[in-house]
Amino acid sequence: MKRGATKEEIIRATQRLITRDGIRAVRVDEIAATLGISKRTLYELFADKSELIVACLDVMGRENQRRIAMGCRRRTSNPLQRMLRLASEYIDGLYTVNRSFLEDIRRKVAFSEYYDEHHAFWCNTFVRLLETCREADLLLPEIDPPLFAERILSTLFELRISGIQQEELRFFSRMLLRGAATREGIELLDRKR
């Protein structure tokens, strides 16, 4: 048996397990066995499973925010195309984890703070880009960016949980954006990238 493992190794191993199987499905015994350590060693570093899961969610959240911030810095010709790319990034993120993981973070009170924080981050990012689209006259004037962003995110999340395929979800997000775009915005969306 391995003498010990670092906090980072435990977090990474747990992250792989929970994204694959869901939070509720993963047991501390399984985490310890995966790392070749005793449960006692694990409990010396983390008080309980919830503390370990929160540490994993914190790491995942920071990685996601860093990745999105880098993506937002890339220049493209128009904000509507950037919005479409951002929606694609969000969809990709939804498919890096098991559906049960998404249900677990949304429903379990101990982890709902992570869900709320993650959702708020995405919503704010969407709103900023939608407002840029509106300023460029690429979005219909009756579209309210905060409300539209909230509805897009909630719908994409629910459709992912329902089992829709990733490409269908991409197509759906594209159709939502086309429906909210001005004629000029639609033309920009339809141009070859």
Stockholm file with secondary structure:
# STOCKHOLM 1.0

chainA/1-193         MKRGATKEEIIRATQRLITRDGIRAVRVDEIAATLGISKRTLYELFADKSELIVACLDVMGRENQRRIAMGCRRRTSNPLQRMLRLASEYIDGLYTVNRSFLEDIRRKVAFSEYYDEHHAFWCNTFVRLLETCREADLLLPEIDPPLFAERILSTLFELRISGIQQEELRFFSRMLLRGAATREGIELLDRKR
#=GR chainA/1-193 SS CCSCCCHHHHHHHHHHHHHHHCTTTCCHHHHHHHHTCCHHHHHHHCSSHHHHHHHHHHHHHHHHHHHHHHHHHSCCSCHHHHHHHHHHHHHHHHTSSCHHHHHHHHHCHHHHHHHHHHHHHHHHHHHHHHHHHHHTTCBCTTCCHHHHHHHHHHHHHHHHHHTCCHHHHHHHHHHHHHHHBCHHHHHHHHSCC
#=GC SS_cons         CCSCCCHHHHHHHHHHHHHHHCTTTCCHHHHHHHHTCCHHHHHHHCSSHHHHHHHHHHHHHHHHHHHHHHHHHSCCSCHHHHHHHHHHHHHHHHTSSCHHHHHHHHHCHHHHHHHHHHHHHHHHHHHHHHHHHHHTTCBCTTCCHHHHHHHHHHHHHHHHHHTCCHHHHHHHHHHHHHHHBCHHHHHHHHSCC
//
